[in-house]
Amino acid sequence: DDVIYEYISDISQMWQSELNFYCNIKRLSDTDHDRVLQNGDFDFIVTDISGNFNSPYSYLSSFSSSGGGNYSGFSDPSFNELLSKAENSASEKESAELYYLAERKIIDSAVFIPLLNQSEYAFFAEDCKGIVYNPFTKTVVFKEAKKL
């Protein structure tokens, strides 16, 4: 959406000025984004990683070479083993430590760079269009709002 696009644009400008790293940001439709992601036809892609249930396993399994949906190409048997042990651990503390180690593995490998975490959402009626909620500033913009 517009908020995420602006945020990613700001990050790329910081990378350019601080790291002399230039990247061209190309906005894709949902269909094109899914196609590019499925085909692996990218050098760098911003995508949503979310879980289907309330567990670190739900999103970390996106990097497992033993399941589908691993678009990063990351493959590390020790990562898979950490996930398995964490999921089956009888201790909540041990499970949390194992999930932390698994997450560190993918971050340290530079396969995954968390750019933002969005945990706040706004819902509007179906017949309301053009309302934009910015979860970072917690503002609602009604400039383009329309009721159908």
N, CA, C and O atoms as a GROMACS GRO file, in nm:
protein
  592
    1ASP      N    1   0.083  -0.119   0.000
    1ASP     CA    2   0.000   0.000   0.000
    1ASP      C    3   0.087   0.125   0.000
    1ASP      O    4   0.210   0.115   0.003
    2ASP      N    5   0.024   0.240  -0.004
    2ASP     CA    6   0.099   0.366  -0.014
    2ASP      C    7   0.193   0.389   0.104
    2ASP      O    8   0.305   0.437   0.086
    3VAL      N    9   0.148   0.355   0.224
    3VAL     CA   10   0.229   0.378   0.344
    3VAL      C   11   0.356   0.293   0.338
    3VAL      O   12   0.466   0.343   0.364
    4ILE      N   13   0.340   0.165   0.306
    4ILE     CA   14   0.456   0.074   0.299
    4ILE      C   15   0.549   0.120   0.186
    4ILE      O   16   0.670   0.120   0.204
    5TYR      N   17   0.493   0.157   0.072
    5TYR     CA   18   0.575   0.202  -0.042
    5TYR      C   19   0.661   0.323  -0.002
    5TYR      O   20   0.780   0.328  -0.035
    6GLU      N   21   0.601   0.419   0.067
    6GLU     CA   22   0.676   0.537   0.110
    6GLU      C   23   0.785   0.498   0.210
    6GLU      O   24   0.897   0.550   0.206
    7TYR      N   25   0.752   0.407   0.298
    7TYR     CA   26   0.848   0.361   0.399
    7TYR      C   27   0.968   0.294   0.331
    7TYR      O   28   1.083   0.321   0.366
    8ILE      N   29   0.941   0.206   0.234
    8ILE     CA   30   1.048   0.136   0.161
    8ILE      C   31   1.129   0.236   0.079
    8ILE      O   32   1.251   0.222   0.069
    9SER      N   33   1.065   0.335   0.022
    9SER     CA   34   1.138   0.440  -0.053
    9SER      C   35   1.234   0.515   0.039
    9SER      O   36   1.347   0.544   0.000
   10ASP      N   37   1.190   0.546   0.160
   10ASP     CA   38   1.277   0.613   0.256
   10ASP      C   39   1.397   0.525   0.292
   10ASP      O   40   1.509   0.574   0.302
   11ILE      N   41   1.372   0.397   0.312
   11ILE     CA   42   1.481   0.304   0.345
   11ILE      C   43   1.581   0.298   0.231
   11ILE      O   44   1.702   0.301   0.254
   12SER      N   45   1.533   0.290   0.107
   12SER     CA   46   1.626   0.282  -0.007
   12SER      C   47   1.708   0.409  -0.019
   12SER      O   48   1.824   0.403  -0.059
   13GLN      N   49   1.651   0.525   0.013
   13GLN     CA   50   1.728   0.650   0.011
   13GLN      C   51   1.837   0.650   0.118
   13GLN      O   52   1.947   0.698   0.094
   14MET      N   53   1.805   0.594   0.234
   14MET     CA   54   1.908   0.583   0.340
   14MET      C   55   2.019   0.489   0.296
   14MET      O   56   2.137   0.518   0.318
   15TRP      N   57   1.983   0.378   0.233
   15TRP     CA   58   2.085   0.284   0.183
   15TRP      C   59   2.175   0.353   0.081
   15TRP      O   60   2.297   0.334   0.081
   16GLN      N   61   2.113   0.433  -0.007
   16GLN     CA   62   2.190   0.502  -0.109
   16GLN      C   63   2.288   0.602  -0.046
   16GLN      O   64   2.405   0.607  -0.084
   17SER      N   65   2.241   0.681   0.050
   17SER     CA   66   2.329   0.783   0.107
   17SER      C   67   2.431   0.724   0.204
   17SER      O   68   2.544   0.773   0.210
   18GLU      N   69   2.395   0.621   0.279
   18GLU     CA   70   2.485   0.565   0.381
   18GLU      C   71   2.575   0.454   0.328
   18GLU      O   72   2.688   0.438   0.374
   19LEU      N   73   2.524   0.377   0.233
   19LEU     CA   74   2.598   0.259   0.186
   19LEU      C   75   2.640   0.265   0.039
   19LEU      O   76   2.704   0.173  -0.012
   20ASN      N   77   2.602   0.374  -0.028
   20ASN     CA   78   2.624   0.384  -0.173
   20ASN      C   79   2.564   0.266  -0.247
   20ASN      O   80   2.619   0.217  -0.346
   21PHE      N   81   2.449   0.221  -0.198
   21PHE     CA   82   2.376   0.110  -0.258
   21PHE      C   83   2.250   0.166  -0.322
   21PHE      O   84   2.164   0.221  -0.253
   22TYR      N   85   2.241   0.151  -0.452
   22TYR     CA   86   2.125   0.204  -0.524
   22TYR      C   87   2.036   0.090  -0.567
   22TYR      O   88   2.083  -0.009  -0.623
   23CYS      N   89   1.908   0.104  -0.543
   23CYS     CA   90   1.813   0.006  -0.594
   23CYS      C   91   1.692   0.080  -0.649
   23CYS      O   92   1.648   0.181  -0.595
   24ASN      N   93   1.640   0.026  -0.756
   24ASN     CA   94   1.522   0.082  -0.819
   24ASN      C   95   1.400   0.011  -0.762
   24ASN      O   96   1.389  -0.112  -0.770
   25ILE      N   97   1.310   0.086  -0.706
   25ILE     CA   98   1.190   0.027  -0.648
   25ILE      C   99   1.082   0.022  -0.755
   25ILE      O  100   1.048   0.122  -0.818
   26LYS      N  101   1.031  -0.096  -0.774
   26LYS     CA  102   0.927  -0.116  -0.873
   26LYS      C  103   0.803  -0.168  -0.802
   26LYS      O  104   0.806  -0.273  -0.738
   27ARG      N  105   0.697  -0.094  -0.813
   27ARG     CA  106   0.571  -0.131  -0.750
   27ARG      C  107   0.499  -0.231  -0.839
   27ARG      O  108   0.482  -0.207  -0.959
   28LEU      N  109   0.456  -0.343  -0.781
   28LEU     CA  110   0.389  -0.447  -0.858
   28LEU      C  111   0.246  -0.467  -0.811
   28LEU      O  112   0.213  -0.445  -0.695
   29SER      N  113   0.162  -0.507  -0.903
   29SER     CA  114   0.026  -0.546  -0.864
   29SER      C  115   0.037  -0.674  -0.781
   29SER      O  116   0.140  -0.741  -0.785
   30ASP      N  117  -0.066  -0.707  -0.708
   30ASP     CA  118  -0.064  -0.830  -0.628
   30ASP      C  119  -0.037  -0.952  -0.715
   30ASP      O  120   0.038  -1.042  -0.675
   31THR      N  121  -0.098  -0.956  -0.832
   31THR     CA  122  -0.080  -1.070  -0.924
   31THR      C  123   0.065  -1.079  -0.971
   31THR      O  124   0.124  -1.188  -0.969
   32ASP      N  125   0.122  -0.966  -1.012
   32ASP     CA  126   0.262  -0.965  -1.058
   32ASP      C  127   0.358  -0.997  -0.944
   32ASP      O  128   0.456  -1.069  -0.964
   33HIS      N  129   0.330  -0.944  -0.827
   33HIS     CA  130   0.414  -0.971  -0.710
   33HIS      C  131   0.416  -1.121  -0.681
   33HIS      O  132   0.522  -1.178  -0.659
   34ASP      N  133   0.299  -1.184  -0.680
   34ASP     CA  134   0.291  -1.328  -0.653
   34ASP      C  135   0.365  -1.408  -0.760
   34ASP      O  136   0.433  -1.506  -0.729
   35ARG      N  137   0.352  -1.367  -0.887
   35ARG     CA  138   0.419  -1.436  -0.996
   35ARG      C  139   0.571  -1.426  -0.983
   35ARG      O  140   0.642  -1.525  -0.996
   36VAL      N  141   0.620  -1.304  -0.957
   36VAL     CA  142   0.765  -1.282  -0.942
   36VAL      C  143   0.817  -1.361  -0.823
   36VAL      O  144   0.924  -1.422  -0.831
   37LEU      N  145   0.743  -1.361  -0.714
   37LEU     CA  146   0.784  -1.434  -0.594
   37LEU      C  147   0.788  -1.584  -0.620
   37LEU      O  148   0.884  -1.651  -0.580
   38GLN      N  149   0.687  -1.637  -0.686
   38GLN     CA  150   0.680  -1.781  -0.716
   38GLN      C  151   0.793  -1.823  -0.810
   38GLN      O  152   0.852  -1.930  -0.792
   39ASN      N  153   0.822  -1.739  -0.910
   39ASN     CA  154   0.925  -1.773  -1.009
   39ASN      C  155   1.067  -1.745  -0.961
   39ASN      O  156   1.164  -1.791  -1.022
   40GLY      N  157   1.081  -1.671  -0.852
   40GLY     CA  158   1.214  -1.635  -0.804
   40GLY      C  159   1.283  -1.536  -0.894
   40GLY      O  160   1.406  -1.527  -0.896
   41ASP      N  161   1.204  -1.461  -0.970
   41ASP     CA  162   1.257  -1.367  -1.068
   41ASP      C  163   1.283  -1.230  -1.003
   41ASP      O  164   1.223  -1.129  -1.042
   42PHE      N  165   1.374  -1.227  -0.904
   42PHE     CA  166   1.404  -1.103  -0.835
   42PHE      C  167   1.543  -1.113  -0.773
   42PHE      O  168   1.592  -1.222  -0.744
   43ASP      N  169   1.604  -0.997  -0.752
   43ASP     CA  170   1.729  -0.990  -0.676
   43ASP      C  171   1.697  -0.956  -0.531
   43ASP      O  172   1.762  -1.004  -0.439
   44PHE      N  173   1.596  -0.872  -0.513
   44PHE     CA  174   1.557  -0.824  -0.382
   44PHE      C  175   1.408  -0.798  -0.389
   44PHE      O  176   1.361  -0.731  -0.481
   45ILE      N  177   1.333  -0.850  -0.295
   45ILE     CA  178   1.188  -0.829  -0.297
   45ILE      C  179   1.139  -0.801  -0.156
   45ILE      O  180   1.185  -0.860  -0.059
   46VAL      N  181   1.045  -0.710  -0.148
   46VAL     CA  182   0.979  -0.682  -0.021
   46VAL      C  183   0.847  -0.757  -0.024
   46VAL      O  184   0.765  -0.738  -0.114
   47THR      N  185   0.829  -0.841   0.074
   47THR     CA  186   0.706  -0.919   0.080
   47THR      C  187   0.662  -0.937   0.224
   47THR      O  188   0.742  -0.924   0.317
   48ASP      N  189   0.538  -0.966   0.240
   48ASP     CA  190   0.481  -0.987   0.372
   48ASP      C  191   0.507  -1.131   0.416
   48ASP      O  192   0.480  -1.225   0.342
   49ILE      N  193   0.559  -1.145   0.535
   49ILE     CA  194   0.574  -1.278   0.594
   49ILE      C  195   0.485  -1.277   0.717
   49ILE      O  196   0.512  -1.207   0.815
   50SER      N  197   0.382  -1.356   0.711
   50SER     CA  198   0.290  -1.361   0.824
   50SER      C  199   0.254  -1.506   0.852
   50SER      O  200   0.275  -1.594   0.768
   51GLY      N  201   0.202  -1.528   0.967
   51GLY     CA  202   0.166  -1.664   1.005
   51GLY      C  203   0.017  -1.687   1.001
   51GLY      O  204  -0.063  -1.594   1.005
   52ASN      N  205  -0.018  -1.815   0.992
   52ASN     CA  206  -0.158  -1.853   0.993
   52ASN      C  207  -0.210  -1.879   1.134
   52ASN      O  208  -0.330  -1.891   1.155
   53PHE      N  209  -0.118  -1.886   1.228
   53PHE     CA  210  -0.157  -1.909   1.368
   53PHE      C  211  -0.055  -1.840   1.458
   53PHE      O  212   0.051  -1.797   1.411
   54ASN      N  213  -0.086  -1.829   1.584
   54ASN     CA  214  -0.007  -1.751   1.678
   54ASN      C  215   0.112  -1.831   1.731
   54ASN      O  216   0.107  -1.884   1.842
   55SER      N  217   0.218  -1.838   1.651
   55SER     CA  218   0.340  -1.907   1.690
   55SER      C  219   0.454  -1.859   1.602
   55SER      O  220   0.433  -1.831   1.484
   56PRO      N  221   0.575  -1.849   1.658
   56PRO     CA  222   0.690  -1.813   1.574
   56PRO      C  223   0.710  -1.914   1.461
   56PRO      O  224   0.758  -1.878   1.354
   57TYR      N  225   0.672  -2.039   1.483
   57TYR     CA  226   0.685  -2.141   1.380
   57TYR      C  227   0.609  -2.102   1.255
   57TYR      O  228   0.652  -2.130   1.143
   58SER      N  229   0.496  -2.037   1.273
   58SER     CA  230   0.410  -2.003   1.161
   58SER      C  231   0.480  -1.916   1.057
   58SER      O  232   0.457  -1.933   0.937
   59TYR      N  233   0.564  -1.822   1.101
   59TYR     CA  234   0.636  -1.743   1.001
   59TYR      C  235   0.776  -1.795   0.975
   59TYR      O  236   0.825  -1.782   0.862
   60LEU      N  237   0.843  -1.852   1.074
   60LEU     CA  238   0.978  -1.904   1.050
   60LEU      C  239   0.978  -2.022   0.952
   60LEU      O  240   1.075  -2.044   0.881
   61SER      N  241   0.868  -2.098   0.949
   61SER     CA  242   0.860  -2.211   0.856
   61SER      C  243   0.863  -2.166   0.710
   61SER      O  244   0.882  -2.248   0.620
   62SER      N  245   0.845  -2.036   0.686
   62SER     CA  246   0.857  -1.982   0.550
   62SER      C  247   0.998  -1.996   0.496
   62SER      O  248   1.020  -1.982   0.375
   63PHE      N  249   1.094  -2.024   0.583
   63PHE     CA  250   1.234  -2.039   0.543
   63PHE      C  251   1.282  -2.183   0.553
   63PHE      O  252   1.400  -2.211   0.534
   64SER      N  253   1.191  -2.272   0.583
   64SER     CA  254   1.227  -2.414   0.597
   64SER      C  255   1.239  -2.479   0.460
   64SER      O  256   1.154  -2.460   0.374
   65SER      N  257   1.345  -2.556   0.441
   65SER     CA  258   1.362  -2.625   0.313
   65SER      C  259   1.278  -2.752   0.308
   65SER      O  260   1.271  -2.818   0.204
   66SER      N  261   1.213  -2.786   0.419
   66SER     CA  262   1.132  -2.908   0.420
   66SER      C  263   0.986  -2.883   0.385
   66SER      O  264   0.910  -2.978   0.371
   67GLY      N  265   0.947  -2.757   0.372
   67GLY     CA  266   0.808  -2.727   0.338
   67GLY      C  267   0.798  -2.639   0.217
   67GLY      O  268   0.900  -2.589   0.167
   68GLY      N  269   0.678  -2.618   0.168
   68GLY     CA  270   0.656  -2.530   0.054
   68GLY      C  271   0.657  -2.385   0.097
   68GLY      O  272   0.648  -2.356   0.216
   69GLY      N  273   0.668  -2.295   0.003
   69GLY     CA  274   0.661  -2.152   0.031
   69GLY      C  275   0.793  -2.090   0.070
   69GLY      O  276   0.795  -1.975   0.114
   70ASN      N  277   0.904  -2.160   0.054
   70ASN     CA  278   1.036  -2.105   0.085
   70ASN      C  279   1.087  -2.032  -0.038
   70ASN      O  280   1.161  -2.088  -0.118
   71TYR      N  281   1.046  -1.906  -0.054
   71TYR     CA  282   1.082  -1.828  -0.172
   71TYR      C  283   1.225  -1.775  -0.167
   71TYR      O  284   1.279  -1.732  -0.269
   72SER      N  285   1.286  -1.779  -0.050
   72SER     CA  286   1.420  -1.724  -0.035
   72SER      C  287   1.529  -1.816  -0.088
   72SER      O  288   1.639  -1.771  -0.118
   73GLY      N  289   1.499  -1.945  -0.100
   73GLY     CA  290   1.600  -2.041  -0.142
   73GLY      C  291   1.692  -2.081  -0.027
   73GLY      O  292   1.788  -2.155  -0.048
   74PHE      N  293   1.662  -2.033   0.092
   74PHE     CA  294   1.743  -2.065   0.210
   74PHE      C  295   1.732  -2.214   0.240
   74PHE      O  296   1.622  -2.270   0.243
   75SER      N  297   1.846  -2.277   0.261
   75SER     CA  298   1.847  -2.420   0.292
   75SER      C  299   1.958  -2.447   0.393
   75SER      O  300   2.076  -2.433   0.363
   76ASP      N  301   1.917  -2.486   0.512
   76ASP     CA  302   2.012  -2.516   0.619
   76ASP      C  303   1.951  -2.623   0.708
   76ASP      O  304   1.856  -2.595   0.781
   77PRO      N  305   2.004  -2.744   0.704
   77PRO     CA  306   1.947  -2.852   0.786
   77PRO      C  307   1.943  -2.819   0.935
   77PRO      O  308   1.852  -2.863   1.005
   78SER      N  309   2.041  -2.743   0.985
   78SER     CA  310   2.040  -2.709   1.127
   78SER      C  311   1.925  -2.614   1.161
   78SER      O  312   1.873  -2.617   1.272
   79PHE      N  313   1.886  -2.529   1.066
   79PHE     CA  314   1.770  -2.442   1.084
   79PHE      C  315   1.644  -2.527   1.096
   79PHE      O  316   1.562  -2.507   1.185
   80ASN      N  317   1.629  -2.623   1.005
   80ASN     CA  318   1.513  -2.711   1.008
   80ASN      C  319   1.506  -2.788   1.140
   80ASN      O  320   1.398  -2.808   1.196
   81GLU      N  321   1.622  -2.830   1.188
   81GLU     CA  322   1.629  -2.904   1.314
   81GLU      C  323   1.588  -2.814   1.432
   81GLU      O  324   1.516  -2.858   1.522
   82LEU      N  325   1.635  -2.689   1.431
   82LEU     CA  326   1.596  -2.595   1.537
   82LEU      C  327   1.444  -2.575   1.539
   82LEU      O  328   1.382  -2.573   1.645
   83LEU      N  329   1.386  -2.559   1.421
   83LEU     CA  330   1.240  -2.540   1.413
   83LEU      C  331   1.166  -2.661   1.468
   83LEU      O  332   1.070  -2.647   1.543
   84SER      N  333   1.211  -2.777   1.430
   84SER     CA  334   1.147  -2.900   1.476
   84SER      C  335   1.156  -2.914   1.627
   84SER      O  336   1.058  -2.946   1.694
   85LYS      N  337   1.274  -2.890   1.682
   85LYS     CA  338   1.294  -2.898   1.827
   85LYS      C  339   1.209  -2.794   1.900
   85LYS      O  340   1.149  -2.823   2.003
   86ALA      N  341   1.204  -2.673   1.846
   86ALA     CA  342   1.126  -2.566   1.909
   86ALA      C  343   0.977  -2.600   1.910
   86ALA      O  344   0.907  -2.578   2.009
   87GLU      N  345   0.930  -2.654   1.799
   87GLU     CA  346   0.788  -2.687   1.787
   87GLU      C  347   0.749  -2.800   1.882
   87GLU      O  348   0.637  -2.802   1.934
   88ASN      N  349   0.840  -2.892   1.905
   88ASN     CA  350   0.810  -3.008   1.988
   88ASN      C  351   0.859  -2.997   2.131
   88ASN      O  352   0.844  -3.091   2.209
   89SER      N  353   0.916  -2.884   2.168
   89SER     CA  354   0.971  -2.866   2.302
   89SER      C  355   0.858  -2.865   2.406
   89SER      O  356   0.752  -2.807   2.385
   90ALA      N  357   0.884  -2.930   2.518
   90ALA     CA  358   0.787  -2.934   2.628
   90ALA      C  359   0.795  -2.808   2.713
   90ALA      O  360   0.701  -2.776   2.786
   91SER      N  361   0.906  -2.737   2.704
   91SER     CA  362   0.928  -2.617   2.785
   91SER      C  363   0.909  -2.491   2.700
   91SER      O  364   0.966  -2.478   2.592
   92GLU      N  365   0.828  -2.400   2.750
   92GLU     CA  366   0.804  -2.274   2.679
   92GLU      C  367   0.933  -2.193   2.667
   92GLU      O  368   0.959  -2.132   2.564
   93LYS      N  369   1.013  -2.193   2.774
   93LYS     CA  370   1.140  -2.119   2.773
   93LYS      C  371   1.236  -2.176   2.670
   93LYS      O  372   1.297  -2.102   2.592
   94GLU      N  373   1.250  -2.308   2.668
   94GLU     CA  374   1.340  -2.372   2.571
   94GLU      C  375   1.290  -2.348   2.428
   94GLU      O  376   1.370  -2.320   2.338
   95SER      N  377   1.160  -2.357   2.408
   95SER     CA  378   1.102  -2.332   2.276
   95SER      C  379   1.134  -2.191   2.228
   95SER      O  380   1.173  -2.172   2.113
   96ALA      N  381   1.118  -2.093   2.316
   96ALA     CA  382   1.147  -1.953   2.281
   96ALA      C  383   1.294  -1.935   2.245
   96ALA      O  384   1.326  -1.863   2.150
   97GLU      N  385   1.383  -1.999   2.318
   97GLU     CA  386   1.527  -1.990   2.289
   97GLU      C  387   1.560  -2.052   2.154
   97GLU      O  388   1.641  -1.998   2.079
   98LEU      N  389   1.497  -2.165   2.124
   98LEU     CA  390   1.522  -2.232   1.996
   98LEU      C  391   1.468  -2.149   1.879
   98LEU      O  392   1.532  -2.140   1.774
   99TYR      N  393   1.350  -2.090   1.896
   99TYR     CA  394   1.296  -2.003   1.791
   99TYR      C  395   1.386  -1.882   1.770
   99TYR      O  396   1.408  -1.838   1.657
  100TYR      N  397   1.439  -1.828   1.879
  100TYR     CA  398   1.531  -1.715   1.868
  100TYR      C  399   1.655  -1.755   1.787
  100TYR      O  400   1.699  -1.680   1.700
  101LEU      N  401   1.712  -1.871   1.816
  101LEU     CA  402   1.831  -1.918   1.743
  101LEU      C  403   1.800  -1.940   1.595
  101LEU      O  404   1.882  -1.908   1.509
  102ALA      N  405   1.681  -1.992   1.567
  102ALA     CA  406   1.641  -2.014   1.427
  102ALA      C  407   1.628  -1.879   1.355
  102ALA      O  408   1.674  -1.864   1.241
  103GLU      N  409   1.567  -1.783   1.421
  103GLU     CA  410   1.552  -1.650   1.360
  103GLU      C  411   1.689  -1.586   1.338
  103GLU      O  412   1.712  -1.526   1.232
  104ARG      N  413   1.779  -1.597   1.434
  104ARG     CA  414   1.914  -1.543   1.419
  104ARG      C  415   1.985  -1.604   1.298
  104ARG      O  416   2.057  -1.536   1.226
  105LYS      N  417   1.962  -1.735   1.276
  105LYS     CA  418   2.026  -1.803   1.164
  105LYS      C  419   1.987  -1.740   1.030
  105LYS      O  420   2.073  -1.717   0.945
  106ILE      N  421   1.859  -1.712   1.012
  106ILE     CA  422   1.817  -1.655   0.883
  106ILE      C  423   1.858  -1.508   0.872
  106ILE      O  424   1.892  -1.462   0.764
  107ILE      N  425   1.856  -1.435   0.983
  107ILE     CA  426   1.898  -1.294   0.978
  107ILE      C  427   2.048  -1.286   0.954
  107ILE      O  428   2.093  -1.204   0.873
  108ASP      N  429   2.127  -1.368   1.024
  108ASP     CA  430   2.272  -1.367   1.007
  108ASP      C  431   2.315  -1.410   0.867
  108ASP      O  432   2.421  -1.371   0.819
  109SER      N  433   2.234  -1.490   0.802
  109SER     CA  434   2.266  -1.534   0.666
  109SER      C  435   2.232  -1.427   0.562
  109SER      O  436   2.265  -1.442   0.445
  110ALA      N  437   2.166  -1.320   0.605
  110ALA     CA  438   2.124  -1.208   0.519
  110ALA      C  439   2.025  -1.250   0.412
  110ALA      O  440   2.011  -1.183   0.310
  111VAL      N  441   1.956  -1.359   0.435
  111VAL     CA  442   1.850  -1.402   0.345
  111VAL      C  443   1.723  -1.323   0.373
  111VAL      O  444   1.637  -1.306   0.286
  112PHE      N  445   1.713  -1.274   0.493
  112PHE     CA  446   1.593  -1.206   0.539
  112PHE      C  447   1.635  -1.084   0.619
  112PHE      O  448   1.715  -1.095   0.712
  113ILE      N  449   1.581  -0.970   0.583
  113ILE     CA  450   1.609  -0.848   0.658
  113ILE      C  451   1.473  -0.789   0.698
  113ILE      O  452   1.399  -0.740   0.613
  114PRO      N  453   1.441  -0.795   0.827
  114PRO     CA  454   1.312  -0.737   0.867
  114PRO      C  455   1.316  -0.586   0.852
  114PRO      O  456   1.399  -0.518   0.913
  115LEU      N  457   1.226  -0.532   0.772
  115LEU     CA  458   1.221  -0.389   0.749
  115LEU      C  459   1.117  -0.321   0.837
  115LEU      O  460   1.136  -0.206   0.877
  116LEU      N  461   1.010  -0.390   0.866
  116LEU     CA  462   0.908  -0.333   0.951
  116LEU      C  463   0.821  -0.444   1.006
  116LEU      O  464   0.811  -0.553   0.951
  117ASN      N  465   0.759  -0.412   1.116
  117ASN     CA  466   0.667  -0.505   1.179
  117ASN      C  467   0.536  -0.431   1.198
  117ASN      O  468   0.530  -0.327   1.264
  118GLN      N  469   0.432  -0.484   1.141
  118GLN     CA  470   0.303  -0.419   1.149
  118GLN      C  471   0.210  -0.507   1.231
  118GLN      O  472   0.176  -0.618   1.191
  119SER      N  473   0.170  -0.457   1.345
  119SER     CA  474   0.082  -0.536   1.430
  119SER      C  475  -0.046  -0.463   1.463
  119SER      O  476  -0.123  -0.506   1.550
  120GLU      N  477  -0.070  -0.353   1.396
  120GLU     CA  478  -0.190  -0.275   1.421
  120GLU      C  479  -0.265  -0.258   1.290
  120GLU      O  480  -0.206  -0.229   1.186
  121TYR      N  481  -0.395  -0.275   1.296
  121TYR     CA  482  -0.476  -0.272   1.175
  121TYR      C  483  -0.599  -0.185   1.196
  121TYR      O  484  -0.643  -0.164   1.310
  122ALA      N  485  -0.652  -0.134   1.089
  122ALA     CA  486  -0.776  -0.058   1.092
  122ALA      C  487  -0.872  -0.121   0.992
  122ALA      O  488  -0.832  -0.160   0.883
  123PHE      N  489  -0.997  -0.132   1.030
  123PHE     CA  490  -1.098  -0.191   0.943
  123PHE      C  491  -1.204  -0.086   0.913
  123PHE      O  492  -1.247  -0.011   1.000
  124PHE      N  493  -1.245  -0.083   0.787
  124PHE     CA  494  -1.347   0.010   0.743
  124PHE      C  495  -1.455  -0.069   0.670
  124PHE      O  496  -1.428  -0.176   0.615
  125ALA      N  497  -1.575  -0.018   0.670
  125ALA     CA  498  -1.686  -0.085   0.603
  125ALA      C  499  -1.655  -0.104   0.454
  125ALA      O  500  -1.582  -0.025   0.395
  126GLU      N  501  -1.711  -0.209   0.397
  126GLU     CA  502  -1.685  -0.241   0.256
  126GLU      C  503  -1.721  -0.127   0.161
  126GLU      O  504  -1.658  -0.111   0.057
  127ASP      N  505  -1.822  -0.049   0.197
  127ASP     CA  506  -1.866   0.057   0.106
  127ASP      C  507  -1.787   0.187   0.125
  127ASP      O  508  -1.820   0.288   0.063
  128CYS      N  509  -1.685   0.184   0.208
  128CYS     CA  510  -1.596   0.300   0.226
  128CYS      C  511  -1.465   0.272   0.153
  128CYS      O  512  -1.399   0.171   0.181
  129LYS      N  513  -1.427   0.357   0.063
  129LYS     CA  514  -1.304   0.339  -0.014
  129LYS      C  515  -1.217   0.464  -0.001
  129LYS      O  516  -1.267   0.574   0.025
  130GLY      N  517  -1.087   0.447  -0.020
  130GLY     CA  518  -0.995   0.560  -0.022
  130GLY      C  519  -0.951   0.610   0.114
  130GLY      O  520  -0.882   0.712   0.122
  131ILE      N  521  -0.989   0.542   0.222
  131ILE     CA  522  -0.944   0.582   0.354
  131ILE      C  523  -0.810   0.514   0.380
  131ILE      O  524  -0.796   0.393   0.360
  132VAL      N  525  -0.711   0.590   0.425
  132VAL     CA  526  -0.578   0.537   0.448
  132VAL      C  527  -0.544   0.548   0.596
  132VAL      O  528  -0.555   0.656   0.655
  133TYR      N  529  -0.502   0.437   0.655
  133TYR     CA  530  -0.458   0.437   0.794
  133TYR      C  531  -0.308   0.413   0.796
  133TYR      O  532  -0.259   0.316   0.737
  134ASN      N  533  -0.234   0.501   0.864
  134ASN     CA  534  -0.091   0.487   0.878
  134ASN      C  535  -0.061   0.432   1.017
  134ASN      O  536  -0.074   0.504   1.116
  135PRO      N  537  -0.021   0.303   1.027
  135PRO     CA  538   0.001   0.243   1.158
  135PRO      C  539   0.124   0.300   1.230
  135PRO      O  540   0.139   0.281   1.351
  136PHE      N  541   0.211   0.367   1.158
  136PHE     CA  542   0.331   0.422   1.218
  136PHE      C  543   0.303   0.554   1.289
  136PHE      O  544   0.356   0.581   1.397
  137THR      N  545   0.220   0.637   1.227
  137THR     CA  546   0.185   0.765   1.288
  137THR      C  547   0.049   0.760   1.356
  137THR      O  548   0.011   0.854   1.426
  138LYS      N  549  -0.024   0.650   1.337
  138LYS     CA  550  -0.156   0.629   1.394
  138LYS      C  551  -0.254   0.738   1.348
  138LYS      O  552  -0.338   0.784   1.425
  139THR      N  553  -0.242   0.776   1.221
  139THR     CA  554  -0.333   0.876   1.166
  139THR      C  555  -0.420   0.813   1.058
  139THR      O  556  -0.382   0.717   0.992
  140VAL      N  557  -0.537   0.870   1.043
  140VAL     CA  558  -0.630   0.828   0.938
  140VAL      C  559  -0.643   0.944   0.841
  140VAL      O  560  -0.668   1.057   0.881
  141VAL      N  561  -0.625   0.914   0.712
  141VAL     CA  562  -0.634   1.018   0.608
  141VAL      C  563  -0.761   0.993   0.528
  141VAL      O  564  -0.781   0.887   0.469
  142PHE      N  565  -0.846   1.095   0.526
  142PHE     CA  566  -0.976   1.084   0.458
  142PHE      C  567  -0.976   1.162   0.326
  142PHE      O  568  -1.082   1.180   0.266
  143LYS      N  569  -0.860   1.207   0.281
  143LYS     CA  570  -0.848   1.293   0.162
  143LYS      C  571  -0.918   1.233   0.040
  143LYS      O  572  -0.986   1.305  -0.033
  144GLU      N  573  -0.903   1.103   0.017
  144GLU     CA  574  -0.962   1.038  -0.100
  144GLU      C  575  -1.082   0.951  -0.062
  144GLU      O  576  -1.124   0.866  -0.140
  145ALA      N  577  -1.138   0.973   0.058
  145ALA     CA  578  -1.248   0.889   0.108
  145ALA      C  579  -1.374   0.903   0.023
  145ALA      O  580  -1.412   1.012  -0.019
  146LYS      N  581  -1.437   0.788   0.001
  146LYS     CA  582  -1.562   0.784  -0.074
  146LYS      C  583  -1.651   0.675  -0.014
  146LYS      O  584  -1.604   0.569   0.027
  147LYS      N  585  -1.778   0.704  -0.010
  147LYS     CA  586  -1.874   0.603   0.032
  147LYS      C  587  -1.948   0.560  -0.093
  147LYS      O  588  -2.009   0.642  -0.162
  148LEU      N  589  -1.943   0.431  -0.122
  148LEU     CA  590  -2.005   0.380  -0.244
  148LEU      C  591  -2.151   0.351  -0.226
  148LEU      O  592  -2.218   0.307  -0.320
   0.00000   0.00000   0.00000
